[in-house]
Amino acid sequence: MEFITSTHLKQWADTKECQSLLPELMRRLICASVKQLNRLSFPSGDAVHIPEWAGADTWVLI
């Protein structure tokens, strides 16, 4: 098994793939980490190019 290093993450951060997948990963981590979530806006995939601040309509209740 290969471990992910900080170098891997830094290299991935510079890719188009990261621009579309990182918001999805963040949304999934938030959803898995909270008990109740009223609304969450993290555009991902092709929607990352739509002008909107990621997380602008986010309310997280813990």
PDB file of N, CA, C, O and CB in Angstrom:
ATOM      1  N   MET A   1       0.844  -1.167   0.000  1.00  0.00           N
ATOM      2  CA  MET A   1       0.000   0.000   0.000  1.00  0.00           C
ATOM      3  C   MET A   1       0.898   1.242   0.000  1.00  0.00           C
ATOM      4  O   MET A   1       1.869   1.323   0.752  1.00  0.00           O
ATOM      5  CB  MET A   1      -0.965  -0.009   1.222  1.00  0.00           C
ATOM      6  N   GLU A   2       0.557   2.195  -0.849  1.00  0.00           N
ATOM      7  CA  GLU A   2       1.322   3.431  -0.935  1.00  0.00           C
ATOM      8  C   GLU A   2       0.618   4.520  -0.129  1.00  0.00           C
ATOM      9  O   GLU A   2      -0.594   4.701  -0.250  1.00  0.00           O
ATOM     10  CB  GLU A   2       1.502   3.868  -2.413  1.00  0.00           C
ATOM     11  N   PHE A   3       1.370   5.239   0.685  1.00  0.00           N
ATOM     12  CA  PHE A   3       0.812   6.312   1.484  1.00  0.00           C
ATOM     13  C   PHE A   3       0.866   7.624   0.707  1.00  0.00           C
ATOM     14  O   PHE A   3       1.754   7.833  -0.119  1.00  0.00           O
ATOM     15  CB  PHE A   3       1.563   6.440   2.818  1.00  0.00           C
ATOM     16  N   ILE A   4      -0.081   8.492   0.977  1.00  0.00           N
ATOM     17  CA  ILE A   4      -0.106   9.816   0.352  1.00  0.00           C
ATOM     18  C   ILE A   4       0.744  10.749   1.199  1.00  0.00           C
ATOM     19  O   ILE A   4       0.563  10.847   2.413  1.00  0.00           O
ATOM     20  CB  ILE A   4      -1.572  10.361   0.208  1.00  0.00           C
ATOM     21  N   THR A   5       1.663  11.426   0.547  1.00  0.00           N
ATOM     22  CA  THR A   5       2.555  12.346   1.254  1.00  0.00           C
ATOM     23  C   THR A   5       2.150  13.792   0.963  1.00  0.00           C
ATOM     24  O   THR A   5       1.314  14.049   0.097  1.00  0.00           O
ATOM     25  CB  THR A   5       4.032  12.102   0.844  1.00  0.00           C
ATOM     26  N   SER A   6       2.736  14.711   1.679  1.00  0.00           N
ATOM     27  CA  SER A   6       2.464  16.127   1.436  1.00  0.00           C
ATOM     28  C   SER A   6       2.915  16.529   0.031  1.00  0.00           C
ATOM     29  O   SER A   6       2.313  17.410  -0.583  1.00  0.00           O
ATOM     30  CB  SER A   6       3.167  17.001   2.494  1.00  0.00           C
ATOM     31  N   THR A   7       3.957  15.896  -0.474  1.00  0.00           N
ATOM     32  CA  THR A   7       4.412  16.169  -1.836  1.00  0.00           C
ATOM     33  C   THR A   7       3.347  15.761  -2.851  1.00  0.00           C
ATOM     34  O   THR A   7       3.088  16.492  -3.808  1.00  0.00           O
ATOM     35  CB  THR A   7       5.731  15.431  -2.123  1.00  0.00           C
ATOM     36  N   HIS A   8       2.731  14.600  -2.647  1.00  0.00           N
ATOM     37  CA  HIS A   8       1.645  14.166  -3.530  1.00  0.00           C
ATOM     38  C   HIS A   8       0.517  15.190  -3.522  1.00  0.00           C
ATOM     39  O   HIS A   8      -0.007  15.549  -4.577  1.00  0.00           O
ATOM     40  CB  HIS A   8       1.114  12.781  -3.104  1.00  0.00           C
ATOM     41  N   LEU A   9       0.142  15.660  -2.337  1.00  0.00           N
ATOM     42  CA  LEU A   9      -0.950  16.627  -2.222  1.00  0.00           C
ATOM     43  C   LEU A   9      -0.597  17.952  -2.890  1.00  0.00           C
ATOM     44  O   LEU A   9      -1.443  18.559  -3.546  1.00  0.00           O
ATOM     45  CB  LEU A   9      -1.296  16.862  -0.753  1.00  0.00           C
ATOM     46  N   LYS A  10       0.636  18.402  -2.731  1.00  0.00           N
ATOM     47  CA  LYS A  10       1.062  19.655  -3.364  1.00  0.00           C
ATOM     48  C   LYS A  10       1.026  19.527  -4.888  1.00  0.00           C
ATOM     49  O   LYS A  10       0.609  20.456  -5.580  1.00  0.00           O
ATOM     50  CB  LYS A  10       2.482  20.044  -2.893  1.00  0.00           C
ATOM     51  N   GLN A  11       1.457  18.393  -5.401  1.00  0.00           N
ATOM     52  CA  GLN A  11       1.424  18.182  -6.853  1.00  0.00           C
ATOM     53  C   GLN A  11      -0.010  18.090  -7.360  1.00  0.00           C
ATOM     54  O   GLN A  11      -0.337  18.646  -8.409  1.00  0.00           O
ATOM     55  CB  GLN A  11       2.196  16.909  -7.229  1.00  0.00           C
ATOM     56  N   TRP A  12      -0.854  17.399  -6.630  1.00  0.00           N
ATOM     57  CA  TRP A  12      -2.257  17.248  -7.020  1.00  0.00           C
ATOM     58  C   TRP A  12      -2.978  18.586  -6.976  1.00  0.00           C
ATOM     59  O   TRP A  12      -3.866  18.836  -7.792  1.00  0.00           O
ATOM     60  CB  TRP A  12      -2.963  16.239  -6.108  1.00  0.00           C
ATOM     61  N   ALA A  13      -2.609  19.450  -6.034  1.00  0.00           N
ATOM     62  CA  ALA A  13      -3.269  20.754  -5.874  1.00  0.00           C
ATOM     63  C   ALA A  13      -3.135  21.618  -7.117  1.00  0.00           C
ATOM     64  O   ALA A  13      -3.958  22.507  -7.336  1.00  0.00           O
ATOM     65  CB  ALA A  13      -2.691  21.492  -4.678  1.00  0.00           C
ATOM     66  N   ASP A  14      -2.133  21.381  -7.922  1.00  0.00           N
ATOM     67  CA  ASP A  14      -1.902  22.172  -9.127  1.00  0.00           C
ATOM     68  C   ASP A  14      -2.618  21.625 -10.364  1.00  0.00           C
ATOM     69  O   ASP A  14      -2.425  22.142 -11.464  1.00  0.00           O
ATOM     70  CB  ASP A  14      -0.430  22.248  -9.400  1.00  0.00           C
ATOM     71  N   THR A  15      -3.432  20.601 -10.199  1.00  0.00           N
ATOM     72  CA  THR A  15      -4.093  19.980 -11.352  1.00  0.00           C
ATOM     73  C   THR A  15      -5.542  20.432 -11.481  1.00  0.00           C
ATOM     74  O   THR A  15      -6.160  20.875 -10.512  1.00  0.00           O
ATOM     75  CB  THR A  15      -4.036  18.459 -11.240  1.00  0.00           C
ATOM     76  N   LYS A  16      -6.071  20.311 -12.696  1.00  0.00           N
ATOM     77  CA  LYS A  16      -7.497  20.606 -12.946  1.00  0.00           C
ATOM     78  C   LYS A  16      -8.385  19.619 -12.183  1.00  0.00           C
ATOM     79  O   LYS A  16      -9.469  19.975 -11.722  1.00  0.00           O
ATOM     80  CB  LYS A  16      -7.815  20.543 -14.474  1.00  0.00           C
ATOM     81  N   GLU A  17      -7.919  18.396 -12.057  1.00  0.00           N
ATOM     82  CA  GLU A  17      -8.678  17.369 -11.330  1.00  0.00           C
ATOM     83  C   GLU A  17      -8.939  17.820  -9.895  1.00  0.00           C
ATOM     84  O   GLU A  17     -10.036  17.638  -9.368  1.00  0.00           O
ATOM     85  CB  GLU A  17      -7.919  16.018 -11.339  1.00  0.00           C
ATOM     86  N   CYS A  18      -7.939  18.398  -9.279  1.00  0.00           N
ATOM     87  CA  CYS A  18      -8.087  18.867  -7.900  1.00  0.00           C
ATOM     88  C   CYS A  18      -9.127  19.971  -7.803  1.00  0.00           C
ATOM     89  O   CYS A  18      -9.915  20.007  -6.858  1.00  0.00           O
ATOM     90  CB  CYS A  18      -6.749  19.364  -7.357  1.00  0.00           C
ATOM     91  N   GLN A  19      -9.130  20.870  -8.779  1.00  0.00           N
ATOM     92  CA  GLN A  19     -10.082  21.980  -8.753  1.00  0.00           C
ATOM     93  C   GLN A  19     -11.521  21.495  -8.738  1.00  0.00           C
ATOM     94  O   GLN A  19     -12.381  22.139  -8.136  1.00  0.00           O
ATOM     95  CB  GLN A  19      -9.862  22.886  -9.948  1.00  0.00           C
ATOM     96  N   SER A  20     -11.796  20.393  -9.376  1.00  0.00           N
ATOM     97  CA  SER A  20     -13.169  19.897  -9.413  1.00  0.00           C
ATOM     98  C   SER A  20     -13.472  18.892  -8.306  1.00  0.00           C
ATOM     99  O   SER A  20     -14.615  18.804  -7.857  1.00  0.00           O
ATOM    100  CB  SER A  20     -13.443  19.266 -10.748  1.00  0.00           C
ATOM    101  N   LEU A  21     -12.460  18.125  -7.853  1.00  0.00           N
ATOM    102  CA  LEU A  21     -12.725  17.076  -6.867  1.00  0.00           C
ATOM    103  C   LEU A  21     -12.557  17.518  -5.409  1.00  0.00           C
ATOM    104  O   LEU A  21     -13.217  16.975  -4.524  1.00  0.00           O
ATOM    105  CB  LEU A  21     -11.820  15.919  -7.130  1.00  0.00           C
ATOM    106  N   LEU A  22     -11.691  18.487  -5.151  1.00  0.00           N
ATOM    107  CA  LEU A  22     -11.475  18.912  -3.763  1.00  0.00           C
ATOM    108  C   LEU A  22     -12.757  19.448  -3.112  1.00  0.00           C
ATOM    109  O   LEU A  22     -13.034  19.101  -1.963  1.00  0.00           O
ATOM    110  CB  LEU A  22     -10.386  19.982  -3.712  1.00  0.00           C
ATOM    111  N   PRO A  23     -13.546  20.276  -3.800  1.00  0.00           N
ATOM    112  CA  PRO A  23     -14.798  20.718  -3.176  1.00  0.00           C
ATOM    113  C   PRO A  23     -15.743  19.557  -2.849  1.00  0.00           C
ATOM    114  O   PRO A  23     -16.424  19.582  -1.824  1.00  0.00           O
ATOM    115  CB  PRO A  23     -15.504  21.703  -4.089  1.00  0.00           C
ATOM    116  N   GLU A  24     -15.786  18.545  -3.715  1.00  0.00           N
ATOM    117  CA  GLU A  24     -16.618  17.370  -3.439  1.00  0.00           C
ATOM    118  C   GLU A  24     -16.120  16.629  -2.201  1.00  0.00           C
ATOM    119  O   GLU A  24     -16.917  16.197  -1.368  1.00  0.00           O
ATOM    120  CB  GLU A  24     -16.632  16.424  -4.652  1.00  0.00           C
ATOM    121  N   LEU A  25     -14.816  16.485  -2.084  1.00  0.00           N
ATOM    122  CA  LEU A  25     -14.230  15.835  -0.914  1.00  0.00           C
ATOM    123  C   LEU A  25     -14.566  16.617   0.354  1.00  0.00           C
ATOM    124  O   LEU A  25     -14.935  16.023   1.367  1.00  0.00           O
ATOM    125  CB  LEU A  25     -12.702  15.706  -1.075  1.00  0.00           C
ATOM    126  N   MET A  26     -14.442  17.939   0.307  1.00  0.00           N
ATOM    127  CA  MET A  26     -14.758  18.768   1.472  1.00  0.00           C
ATOM    128  C   MET A  26     -16.230  18.618   1.864  1.00  0.00           C
ATOM    129  O   MET A  26     -16.556  18.500   3.045  1.00  0.00           O
ATOM    130  CB  MET A  26     -14.434  20.247   1.183  1.00  0.00           C
ATOM    131  N   ARG A  27     -17.115  18.624   0.859  1.00  0.00           N
ATOM    132  CA  ARG A  27     -18.548  18.468   1.134  1.00  0.00           C
ATOM    133  C   ARG A  27     -18.817  17.122   1.795  1.00  0.00           C
ATOM    134  O   ARG A  27     -19.583  17.048   2.756  1.00  0.00           O
ATOM    135  CB  ARG A  27     -19.372  18.598  -0.168  1.00  0.00           C
ATOM    136  N   ARG A  28     -18.202  16.065   1.296  1.00  0.00           N
ATOM    137  CA  ARG A  28     -18.411  14.729   1.879  1.00  0.00           C
ATOM    138  C   ARG A  28     -17.875  14.641   3.307  1.00  0.00           C
ATOM    139  O   ARG A  28     -18.500  14.031   4.175  1.00  0.00           O
ATOM    140  CB  ARG A  28     -17.737  13.663   1.010  1.00  0.00           C
ATOM    141  N   LEU A  29     -16.708  15.258   3.545  1.00  0.00           N
ATOM    142  CA  LEU A  29     -16.142  15.243   4.898  1.00  0.00           C
ATOM    143  C   LEU A  29     -17.024  16.002   5.881  1.00  0.00           C
ATOM    144  O   LEU A  29     -17.225  15.552   7.010  1.00  0.00           O
ATOM    145  CB  LEU A  29     -14.738  15.844   4.891  1.00  0.00           C
ATOM    146  N   ILE A  30     -17.548  17.144   5.462  1.00  0.00           N
ATOM    147  CA  ILE A  30     -18.439  17.923   6.336  1.00  0.00           C
ATOM    148  C   ILE A  30     -19.705  17.130   6.625  1.00  0.00           C
ATOM    149  O   ILE A  30     -20.132  17.032   7.775  1.00  0.00           O
ATOM    150  CB  ILE A  30     -18.796  19.288   5.690  1.00  0.00           C
ATOM    151  N   CYS A  31     -20.300  16.570   5.590  1.00  0.00           N
ATOM    152  CA  CYS A  31     -21.541  15.798   5.779  1.00  0.00           C
ATOM    153  C   CYS A  31     -21.332  14.590   6.687  1.00  0.00           C
ATOM    154  O   CYS A  31     -22.233  14.222   7.440  1.00  0.00           O
ATOM    155  CB  CYS A  31     -22.084  15.333   4.427  1.00  0.00           C
ATOM    156  N   ALA A  32     -20.174  13.980   6.625  1.00  0.00           N
ATOM    157  CA  ALA A  32     -19.889  12.815   7.459  1.00  0.00           C
ATOM    158  C   ALA A  32     -19.522  13.205   8.884  1.00  0.00           C
ATOM    159  O   ALA A  32     -19.516  12.359   9.779  1.00  0.00           O
ATOM    160  CB  ALA A  32     -18.767  12.001   6.849  1.00  0.00           C
ATOM    161  N   SER A  33     -19.215  14.489   9.101  1.00  0.00           N
ATOM    162  CA  SER A  33     -18.711  14.929  10.404  1.00  0.00           C
ATOM    163  C   SER A  33     -19.744  15.591  11.293  1.00  0.00           C
ATOM    164  O   SER A  33     -19.491  15.784  12.482  1.00  0.00           O
ATOM    165  CB  SER A  33     -17.591  15.867  10.203  1.00  0.00           C
ATOM    166  N   VAL A  34     -20.893  15.943  10.759  1.00  0.00           N
ATOM    167  CA  VAL A  34     -21.887  16.667  11.551  1.00  0.00           C
ATOM    168  C   VAL A  34     -23.146  15.825  11.720  1.00  0.00           C
ATOM    169  O   VAL A  34     -23.442  14.951  10.905  1.00  0.00           O
ATOM    170  CB  VAL A  34     -22.230  18.018  10.891  1.00  0.00           C
ATOM    171  N   LYS A  35     -23.872  16.103  12.783  1.00  0.00           N
ATOM    172  CA  LYS A  35     -25.098  15.351  13.059  1.00  0.00           C
ATOM    173  C   LYS A  35     -26.284  15.902  12.276  1.00  0.00           C
ATOM    174  O   LYS A  35     -27.137  15.140  11.819  1.00  0.00           O
ATOM    175  CB  LYS A  35     -25.407  15.375  14.552  1.00  0.00           C
ATOM    176  N   GLN A  36     -26.341  17.221  12.122  1.00  0.00           N
ATOM    177  CA  GLN A  36     -27.453  17.829  11.413  1.00  0.00           C
ATOM    178  C   GLN A  36     -26.908  18.927  10.515  1.00  0.00           C
ATOM    179  O   GLN A  36     -26.088  19.741  10.940  1.00  0.00           O
ATOM    180  CB  GLN A  36     -28.516  18.388  12.401  1.00  0.00           C
ATOM    181  N   LEU A  37     -27.363  18.943   9.287  1.00  0.00           N
ATOM    182  CA  LEU A  37     -26.911  19.928   8.321  1.00  0.00           C
ATOM    183  C   LEU A  37     -28.132  20.475   7.602  1.00  0.00           C
ATOM    184  O   LEU A  37     -28.851  19.729   6.937  1.00  0.00           O
ATOM    185  CB  LEU A  37     -25.890  19.315   7.318  1.00  0.00           C
ATOM    186  N   ASN A  38     -28.367  21.770   7.732  1.00  0.00           N
ATOM    187  CA  ASN A  38     -29.533  22.376   7.094  1.00  0.00           C
ATOM    188  C   ASN A  38     -29.315  22.635   5.616  1.00  0.00           C
ATOM    189  O   ASN A  38     -30.180  22.345   4.789  1.00  0.00           O
ATOM    190  CB  ASN A  38     -29.888  23.666   7.785  1.00  0.00           C
ATOM    191  N   ARG A  39     -28.145  23.188   5.285  1.00  0.00           N
ATOM    192  CA  ARG A  39     -27.862  23.503   3.887  1.00  0.00           C
ATOM    193  C   ARG A  39     -26.357  23.600   3.699  1.00  0.00           C
ATOM    194  O   ARG A  39     -25.640  24.098   4.567  1.00  0.00           O
ATOM    195  CB  ARG A  39     -28.559  24.827   3.455  1.00  0.00           C
ATOM    196  N   LEU A  40     -25.890  23.120   2.564  1.00  0.00           N
ATOM    197  CA  LEU A  40     -24.461  23.156   2.279  1.00  0.00           C
ATOM    198  C   LEU A  40     -24.268  23.392   0.789  1.00  0.00           C
ATOM    199  O   LEU A  40     -24.847  22.677  -0.029  1.00  0.00           O
ATOM    200  CB  LEU A  40     -23.762  21.839   2.730  1.00  0.00           C
ATOM    201  N   SER A  41     -23.470  24.378   0.429  1.00  0.00           N
ATOM    202  CA  SER A  41     -23.230  24.694  -0.975  1.00  0.00           C
ATOM    203  C   SER A  41     -21.738  24.630  -1.259  1.00  0.00           C
ATOM    204  O   SER A  41     -20.993  25.549  -0.920  1.00  0.00           O
ATOM    205  CB  SER A  41     -23.796  26.090  -1.335  1.00  0.00           C
ATOM    206  N   PHE A  42     -21.315  23.566  -1.868  1.00  0.00           N
ATOM    207  CA  PHE A  42     -19.938  23.399  -2.302  1.00  0.00           C
ATOM    208  C   PHE A  42     -19.971  22.904  -3.749  1.00  0.00           C
ATOM    209  O   PHE A  42     -19.982  21.697  -3.989  1.00  0.00           O
ATOM    210  CB  PHE A  42     -19.154  22.401  -1.365  1.00  0.00           C
ATOM    211  N   PRO A  43     -19.987  23.820  -4.704  1.00  0.00           N
ATOM    212  CA  PRO A  43     -19.995  23.383  -6.097  1.00  0.00           C
ATOM    213  C   PRO A  43     -18.764  22.532  -6.404  1.00  0.00           C
ATOM    214  O   PRO A  43     -17.674  22.803  -5.901  1.00  0.00           O
ATOM    215  CB  PRO A  43     -20.053  24.596  -7.040  1.00  0.00           C
ATOM    216  N   SER A  44     -18.944  21.508  -7.225  1.00  0.00           N
ATOM    217  CA  SER A  44     -17.812  20.660  -7.615  1.00  0.00           C
ATOM    218  C   SER A  44     -17.981  20.272  -9.071  1.00  0.00           C
ATOM    219  O   SER A  44     -19.001  20.578  -9.689  1.00  0.00           O
ATOM    220  CB  SER A  44     -17.709  19.391  -6.709  1.00  0.00           C
ATOM    221  N   GLY A  45     -16.985  19.601  -9.613  1.00  0.00           N
ATOM    222  CA  GLY A  45     -17.028  19.207 -11.014  1.00  0.00           C
ATOM    223  C   GLY A  45     -17.033  20.425 -11.920  1.00  0.00           C
ATOM    224  O   GLY A  45     -16.259  21.358 -11.710  1.00  0.00           O
ATOM    225  N   ASP A  46     -17.904  20.426 -12.933  1.00  0.00           N
ATOM    226  CA  ASP A  46     -17.987  21.552 -13.864  1.00  0.00           C
ATOM    227  C   ASP A  46     -18.526  22.812 -13.203  1.00  0.00           C
ATOM    228  O   ASP A  46     -18.298  23.910 -13.711  1.00  0.00           O
ATOM    229  CB  ASP A  46     -18.860  21.186 -15.044  1.00  0.00           C
ATOM    230  N   ALA A  47     -19.230  22.686 -12.088  1.00  0.00           N
ATOM    231  CA  ALA A  47     -19.833  23.837 -11.412  1.00  0.00           C
ATOM    232  C   ALA A  47     -18.813  24.710 -10.675  1.00  0.00           C
ATOM    233  O   ALA A  47     -19.167  25.791 -10.206  1.00  0.00           O
ATOM    234  CB  ALA A  47     -20.879  23.359 -10.437  1.00  0.00           C
ATOM    235  N   VAL A  48     -17.570  24.270 -10.565  1.00  0.00           N
ATOM    236  CA  VAL A  48     -16.575  25.081  -9.854  1.00  0.00           C
ATOM    237  C   VAL A  48     -16.264  26.369 -10.597  1.00  0.00           C
ATOM    238  O   VAL A  48     -15.707  27.297 -10.009  1.00  0.00           O
ATOM    239  CB  VAL A  48     -15.292  24.284  -9.649  1.00  0.00           C
ATOM    240  N   HIS A  49     -16.608  26.449 -11.866  1.00  0.00           N
ATOM    241  CA  HIS A  49     -16.331  27.648 -12.648  1.00  0.00           C
ATOM    242  C   HIS A  49     -17.464  28.656 -12.586  1.00  0.00           C
ATOM    243  O   HIS A  49     -17.348  29.743 -13.152  1.00  0.00           O
ATOM    244  CB  HIS A  49     -16.065  27.277 -14.081  1.00  0.00           C
ATOM    245  N   ILE A  50     -18.558  28.322 -11.911  1.00  0.00           N
ATOM    246  CA  ILE A  50     -19.666  29.261 -11.725  1.00  0.00           C
ATOM    247  C   ILE A  50     -19.292  30.198 -10.587  1.00  0.00           C
ATOM    248  O   ILE A  50     -18.931  29.737  -9.504  1.00  0.00           O
ATOM    249  CB  ILE A  50     -21.018  28.513 -11.424  1.00  0.00           C
ATOM    250  N   PRO A  51     -19.372  31.521 -10.815  1.00  0.00           N
ATOM    251  CA  PRO A  51     -18.976  32.462  -9.758  1.00  0.00           C
ATOM    252  C   PRO A  51     -19.876  32.340  -8.525  1.00  0.00           C
ATOM    253  O   PRO A  51     -21.033  32.758  -8.554  1.00  0.00           O
ATOM    254  CB  PRO A  51     -19.016  33.901 -10.291  1.00  0.00           C
ATOM    255  N   GLU A  52     -19.361  31.790  -7.485  1.00  0.00           N
ATOM    256  CA  GLU A  52     -20.062  31.646  -6.210  1.00  0.00           C
ATOM    257  C   GLU A  52     -19.003  31.332  -5.169  1.00  0.00           C
ATOM    258  O   GLU A  52     -18.078  30.560  -5.422  1.00  0.00           O
ATOM    259  CB  GLU A  52     -21.179  30.521  -6.266  1.00  0.00           C
ATOM    260  N   TRP A  53     -19.142  31.926  -4.019  1.00  0.00           N
ATOM    261  CA  TRP A  53     -18.197  31.618  -2.956  1.00  0.00           C
ATOM    262  C   TRP A  53     -18.570  30.283  -2.348  1.00  0.00           C
ATOM    263  O   TRP A  53     -19.683  30.120  -1.848  1.00  0.00           O
ATOM    264  CB  TRP A  53     -18.176  32.730  -1.879  1.00  0.00           C
ATOM    265  N   ALA A  54     -17.659  29.328  -2.382  1.00  0.00           N
ATOM    266  CA  ALA A  54     -17.923  27.981  -1.855  1.00  0.00           C
ATOM    267  C   ALA A  54     -18.232  28.055  -0.377  1.00  0.00           C
ATOM    268  O   ALA A  54     -17.481  28.649   0.395  1.00  0.00           O
ATOM    269  CB  ALA A  54     -16.724  27.044  -2.099  1.00  0.00           C
ATOM    270  N   GLY A  55     -19.329  27.457   0.010  1.00  0.00           N
ATOM    271  CA  GLY A  55     -19.710  27.443   1.413  1.00  0.00           C
ATOM    272  C   GLY A  55     -20.491  28.666   1.853  1.00  0.00           C
ATOM    273  O   GLY A  55     -20.777  28.815   3.041  1.00  0.00           O
ATOM    274  N   ALA A  56     -20.845  29.550   0.920  1.00  0.00           N
ATOM    275  CA  ALA A  56     -21.504  30.812   1.269  1.00  0.00           C
ATOM    276  C   ALA A  56     -22.826  30.583   1.984  1.00  0.00           C
ATOM    277  O   ALA A  56     -23.178  31.343   2.886  1.00  0.00           O
ATOM    278  CB  ALA A  56     -21.735  31.647   0.022  1.00  0.00           C
ATOM    279  N   ASP A  57     -23.562  29.552   1.598  1.00  0.00           N
ATOM    280  CA  ASP A  57     -24.861  29.280   2.209  1.00  0.00           C
ATOM    281  C   ASP A  57     -24.783  28.097   3.166  1.00  0.00           C
ATOM    282  O   ASP A  57     -25.697  27.275   3.234  1.00  0.00           O
ATOM    283  CB  ASP A  57     -25.911  29.014   1.131  1.00  0.00           C
ATOM    284  N   THR A  58     -23.697  28.025   3.890  1.00  0.00           N
ATOM    285  CA  THR A  58     -23.448  26.857   4.729  1.00  0.00           C
ATOM    286  C   THR A  58     -23.834  27.126   6.180  1.00  0.00           C
ATOM    287  O   THR A  58     -23.373  28.093   6.786  1.00  0.00           O
ATOM    288  CB  THR A  58     -21.978  26.448   4.645  1.00  0.00           C
ATOM    289  N   TRP A  59     -24.680  26.266   6.725  1.00  0.00           N
ATOM    290  CA  TRP A  59     -25.001  26.307   8.150  1.00  0.00           C
ATOM    291  C   TRP A  59     -24.744  24.923   8.705  1.00  0.00           C
ATOM    292  O   TRP A  59     -25.361  23.949   8.273  1.00  0.00           O
ATOM    293  CB  TRP A  59     -26.485  26.762   8.405  1.00  0.00           C
ATOM    294  N   VAL A  60     -23.862  24.833   9.634  1.00  0.00           N
ATOM    295  CA  VAL A  60     -23.507  23.546  10.211  1.00  0.00           C
ATOM    296  C   VAL A  60     -23.870  23.567  11.681  1.00  0.00           C
ATOM    297  O   VAL A  60     -23.400  24.428  12.425  1.00  0.00           O
ATOM    298  CB  VAL A  60     -22.000  23.230  10.011  1.00  0.00           C
ATOM    299  N   LEU A  61     -24.693  22.636  12.105  1.00  0.00           N
ATOM    300  CA  LEU A  61     -25.070  22.510  13.511  1.00  0.00           C
ATOM    301  C   LEU A  61     -24.355  21.300  14.086  1.00  0.00           C
ATOM    302  O   LEU A  61     -24.479  20.190  13.568  1.00  0.00           O
ATOM    303  CB  LEU A  61     -26.621  22.379  13.681  1.00  0.00           C
ATOM    304  N   ILE A  62     -23.610  21.518  15.151  1.00  0.00           N
ATOM    305  CA  ILE A  62     -22.917  20.387  15.759  1.00  0.00           C
ATOM    306  C   ILE A  62     -23.354  20.215  17.202  1.00  0.00           C
ATOM    307  O   ILE A  62     -22.878  19.310  17.887  1.00  0.00           O
ATOM    308  CB  ILE A  62     -21.398  20.575  15.682  1.00  0.00           C
TER     309      ILE A  62
END
